[in-house]
Amino acid sequence: MRDSVMRAVGALLGGVVGYQIAVVAGEYWPSVAAAGFRPQALGVIVGGLVGLLAVPPLSRAFVAAMAWVLRPLEGLSLHDLLLGGLGLGVGLMLALFVGYLLEGMPLIGPYVRLVAGLVLGYVGLHVALQRRDELAGILRRQGERPAGERRPARPKLLDTSVIIDGRIADICRAGFLEGPLLVPRSVLTELQRIADSADSVRRNRGRRGLDILNRLRRELESVQVIEDVGDALDVDAQLIALARAHDAWLVTNDFNLSKVAELQGVRALNVNELAQAVRPAVLPGEELTVQVIRDGKEAGQGVAFLDDGTMIVVEGGKRLIGETSEVVVTSVLQTSAGRMIFARPKSSEPTGSSSLPRR
């Protein structure tokens, strides 16, 4: 149907152009018209046939050219496109002003406006995209709401790791995350693929992720499924492009993804960093009640864990394995993998009388 309409339009336009050419040709060769020949009719017939035959290849070439032009724009968000258009418009306005001032120059005057439009338009587009974060900040400050009026919460984009982890449901219920929760279609597909895995561990992780999403949808009614921006992007690039397109913050457990997102101007919220930040502070000299569950790496050591998973190394605690004992914190070590606490059993703590030197 579309091809038939395009052929009809091509034949009509070709006939009109052929008629105009025939009229002009009749003015240059009046003897042909005087002999009773109608060049307009021939022009309409030939032009219509040319338009009928030329439309299909021309339309295919036009579609291919537009795809080639639009392909670099697939990874750009609407935010970047608007800023790029703003920069291009400013550059073209400057080019118009420069061309108006210099159009009277001999020889090069007629071409100054064209050259200025190309150069300044490109410069304006490039500068706007290169400084998009600064421009966005300026525009946000200009559009700030009056005092006392609440700003809408920014959307949060969830990736597969944070959904499978499960803690996101408790965090949202506690009110630490506001705004709609965005779930890309590709993340849903990945969760379904994991839930259908032959490996029982992966299958249970995928099903837990789907249960977490259903739980969030029932309790908060803020889960929104969004479509992906392009098939050519990998998973991480897809998430970053979606976060930029929806002006959202990315919520993840992936350390590398959060760093890459921040390098590209996308705010990333790492649930593991939140868990580290809210752990209770433990100082040397404090007393804790723990259960020693296994022996440590060094001779005589025992290992226990707090409720938040923090490891406690108990010196001389091997004999207390399986028992609940009181320990005294001796030191706290913060490592890249987390926090480690060293302690000793309270029963082995020297008393005040025994610690005094004997005379």
C-alpha positions, 0 to 999 in steps of 0.5 A, a space after each residue: 500500500 505504501 509503495 503504491 502511494 509513493 509511486 502515485 505521488 512520484 508519477 504526479 510530481 514527475 508529470 508536473 515537472 515534465 509539463 513545466 519543462 515542455 512549456 519552457 521547451 515550447 518557448 525555445 522551439 515555437 516551430 514544433 508547436 506551430 506544426 500541431 505537436 503538443 509538447 506539454 502532453 509528451 512532457 506529462 507522459 514522460 515525466 510521469 513515467 520517470 517519476 513512477 520508475 524513479 521513486 522506489 530507488 530514490 526512497 530506498 536511498 533516502 531511508 538509507 541516508 537518514 539511517 546513516 545520519 540518525 545512527 550516531 544519535 541513538 546513544 544520545 539522550 533527549 537532554 543532550 539533543 536539546 542542548 545540542 540544538 540550543 548550541 547549534 541555534 546560537 552558533 547559527 545566529 552568530 553566523 548570521 550576524 557575522 555574515 551580515 557584517 562581512 557580506 560587502 567584502 569583495 570576492 569572498 563576501 557572498 561566501 562568508 555567510 555560508 562558511 560562517 554558518 558551517 563553522 559557528 554552527 559546528 562550534 556551537 553544537 560541539 561546545 554545548 555537548 561538551 559542556 552539557 553538565 554545566 549548561 544543565 546546571 545553569 538551566 536547573 538553577 534558572 528553573 528552581 522552584 519557589 521556597 516552600 514548593 517541593 521538587 518532584 523526586 528524581 526517578 531511580 533506575 534499577 539494574 539486575 544486580 540490585 534487584 536480585 540482591 533484594 535489599 532494595 525492597 526494605 530500603 524503599 519501604 523505609 523511605 530512603 528512596 523516593 520517586 518512580 522506580 524504572 526497570 528497563 525491558 532488557 533487565 526484565 528479560 535478563 531476570 527471566 533468563 536467569 529464572 529459567 536457568 538449568 542451574 538451581 542457584 541461578 534459577 532461585 536468584 532470578 525468581 527472587 528478583 522477580 518476586 522483589 519486583 512484584 513486591 515493590 509493585 504491590 507495596 509502593 505502586 511505583 515500578 515502571 517498565 521502560 523500553 530500551 534506547 537501542 539494540 546495539 548497546 551492551 547492558 551497562 551502556 544501555 543502563 547509562 543511556 537510559 539514565 541520561 534519557 530519563 534524567 534518573 539516578 542509577 541504583 546498582 551493586 556493581 562497583 565498576 558500573 557505578 564508577 563508569 556511570 559517574 564518569 559519564 555524568 550519571 549519579 549512581 547509588 550503590 547499595 553496598 556503600 549504603 550498607 557500609 555507611 549505616 553499620 554501627 560504630 564500634 570503638 576499642 574497649 567496647 564489649 560485645 556478645 557474639 557467638 564464635 562459629 569457627 577457628 581463624 587463620 592464626 593459631 588459637 583464633 576464633 571467628 564470629 560475625 555481627 548481625 550486619 556481617 562484620 567479621 570479628 577475630 577473637 584472639 584465643 577464641 578457638 576454645 569458645 567455638 560454638 559458645 556465646 561469649 562476651 568479648 572486648 574490642 581491641 582494634 578496628 581495621 577498615 579495608 577495601 573489602 569492609 570492616 574487620 574487628 579484633 577482640 579478646 574474650 572478656 574472661 581473659 581480660 586482666 583484673 585491676 589487682 593483677 595488673 598492679 606491679 608487686 613489690 
